[in-house]
Amino acid sequence: IVERGEESWKNVESVLLPNIQHSQSNRSTPFILLFDSGPMKPIGLTLFRISNIGTTLINDARVLNSNEKIGKKSFSLKQGNVEVHLDDSGNLDRISKGDKLDFSVSYEFGYYKSFPGDASDTQASGAYIFRNIPGEDFIKILPDPSKTIVRQTPLQTEVHIKFEVPWVNQVIKVYKDKNYVDIDFTVGPIDVSNGIGKEVVTRFVSSIENDGVFFTDSNGREFLKRKRSQRNTWTLEEFEPIAGNYYPVNAAIYIEDTKAFMGILTDRSQGGASLKDGSVELMVHRRTLHDDARGVDEAMNETDYIAPYPPFGDASRKGNGLIITGTHRLVLGFGNDGFGQVREQMDEMFMPIHLFTGAAQSPLLFGSKSGRTSKSALTEPFEKNVQLTTIKTLSVDRDITTFLLRLGHAFGGGESDSLATPVTIDLSNLFVDFEIINISETTLTGNRKKQNWINEKMQWQHTSDEFMQRHCLQKGDYTTITLHPMEIRTFEVEGRKTDDKDEERST
């Protein structure tokens, strides 16, 4: 039983799933508990109480859900507003959202062979340089439909897919009340027994006519427009048609045309490209066997362990190669709306909910009424286009706490008709049980008062400077601020707690 803590404990929907990974490693848990958390408290905590109602549930967990082995046939699965279709080979084939969007999209795994260097060209692929063997294209790794398993529950539906090689696995997940599809993958140890390194990528293929144009984020902030085999400021003489079109993807990459868009969000920084119209690919793992002569003096061949470096050993790699796991979130929608759709998922993907556990006997969680109540540090949630990027205590002097507060606008200009607009925030009533005494704005890094920086900076001759004309919040000033698209502002805040001592001890 899973219960959510409010004024009283309330049951929430939950299912117990057998963990497929448990058969591969005794270190993993045999079961996965999945439950509907509902809306989470912003900048706060939501409490759940988990109880085992008896041994029958554990014994029957493997048959509580529909575990269907599909075999070589096409099928579809639906959860909420999203329906996913797979073809008879186990490949993703089409995704539908309601009655209005029916989107052709496939998902492929494969790799490029790492270039080892030769007598005529010594530049090998390695830690800093990605180069595939010239003239050799992407090599597909095909799924094995005989091992495809579908698991359906009221909260989510999963498709477990294995491939023709044992070192690639994936799980497609469709969630209740969500408009996106998650694809979890496990890659490794990459097989290099034939003496050739591999650059492993995933590729999404659609019918979008993007004319070589795709967009990647810049460190999670503005999206940059990329054009395949083209540079805006010089005439490109292309020698590496594959590697030369890869760009860093910190949070998301997407393509679009007038009819539809396709965005993929990442859970870590990866290289990405759109090498053919309608396609997006991301590099998820690499294992090379040659040094690229860029300083590390070794191949990028990470294994379980390594022998000591000279003079104490030969630095040889031993054991298996590394295994990585990750998630790609696939977001689809109508044309020319890529910015807004991807933006709404970026923060959730980059900063997922943190899970903490405590013993059932803990008086903090279960000993008092206030301990059962889920809490938020905010008086009300921020608007969708506001990010709380930093909150950090600087000093505590008796009852006065000084902390650094950094707020950012999540959207860039023109990315959304409703959200890529200035937003006003009243800082005086921002936090629960906290009285703000003074607020002063600092530079972005928080090491100087912003007004002092403005007064001392070089004054250039100019006709207008909209940014400098915006008001700088100073100590003792009013507490309402405005964030413009892509703007980040930093403040030093002084205040004191207003909750009583008994409540403070109990929480």
WOVEN-V332499 format. One record per run of one state. SS is the DSSP state (helix for helix, strand for strand, loop for the rest). FROM is the first residue (numbers start at 1). TO is the last residue. Records with the same first field share a line. If there is no record, write none. Layout:
SS = FROM-TO  FROM-TO
This chain:
loop = 1-1  6-8  13-13  19-19  24-30  36-43  46-47  51-54  60-60  64-65  70-74  80-81  87-91  98-100  115-131  133-138  142-142  144-144  148-148  153-155  164-167  176-179  188-197  207-212  218-222  228-242  246-246  250-251  257-259  267-269  274-278  288-302  307-316  322-323  335-337  351-362  367-368  373-374  377-377  379-385  398-399  410-422  430-430  432-433  443-448  457-465  470-479  484-487  498-500  507-507
strand = 2-5  9-12  14-18  31-35  44-45  48-50  66-69  75-79  82-86  92-97  101-114  132-132  139-141  143-143  149-152  156-163  168-175  180-187  198-206  213-217  223-227  247-249  252-256  260-266  270-273  279-287  303-306  317-321  324-334  375-376  378-378  386-397  400-409  423-426  431-431  434-442  449-449  480-483  488-497
helix = 20-23  55-59  61-63  145-147  243-245  338-350  363-366  369-372  427-429  450-456  466-469  501-506
